[in-house]
Amino acid sequence: MQEMARKTEHKKYGSTHRNRKPNELKIAIMSELAEFLREDAQGQPYEDVKLINISRMLHFKIGDKEFDLQLIEKRSPK
């Protein structure tokens, strides 16, 4: 009886995936940068401008070289 009493069932915690709210400001900044590189940029012929992650990463080519541009929002100081 004592051995059976020690074996209690514990609640198993699994990883829960929580959807984040979209950061509208970051999405707007990245879409404006992508539009600028596609149409208004002067001096360099930007090719293949793509938003890899709509609020974080932009990919483009100049000639035979490829670049990634990443936008990071800093946290406010505590």
N, C-alpha and C positions, 0 to 999 in steps of 0.2 A: 504494500500500500504506500509506504513512504517513497519508494522509487517511482511509482506512478504519479504521485503528487508533485514530485520535483520536475517532471517533464511537462511543463506548461507550454501552451502554444503562444508564440509571440507574433505580433503583427509585423508583417514583412513590408518594409518600405522600398518601393521600387522608384525608379527615376520617372518623374512625371514631366511631361513636356508642356511648358506653358508658352502660349503664343504671346509675343510682345506686341505692344501697340506700335503701329508704324510711326516713325519720327518724320513728321511732315516737313520740318525745316530741312533736314538732311536730304530728303527726297527731292525737294525743290532745288537745293544747291547743286546736287549731282545732275539733275536734268538740265539746269541752266548751263553747267560746265560742258555737258555733252553737246548741247545745241550750239554753244559757242565754238567748240572745236570742229563741229561739222560744217558750220556756215560762215562764221565771222572771223575766224582766226586768220591772221596775216603773217606771212613770213615762212611758215612751214606747212607743207601739204599733209595734214592729218588724214589718215585713212583708217577705215575699219573701226570707227568709234562705236564702242558697245558699252552698255551698262551691265556689268557682270552681276553685281548686287545693287539693286535699285537705290539703296540708301548708303552704300559703302564703297564700291569699287567700280572704276572706269578703266576700260582697256582700249588702247589705240596703237596705231603703227605710224612711224615716220620712215619712209623708205623701206629698208629691210630690217629695221629695229622695232621691237615691240616694247610697250610701256604699260604699267598699271599705275593708276592714281588712286590712292586710298584716302578716304575722309574719316577722321577720328574726332569725335566730340569728347572733350575733356570734362571730367566731373567737376562740380563746384567744390571748393574747399570746405571742409567741415569746421 
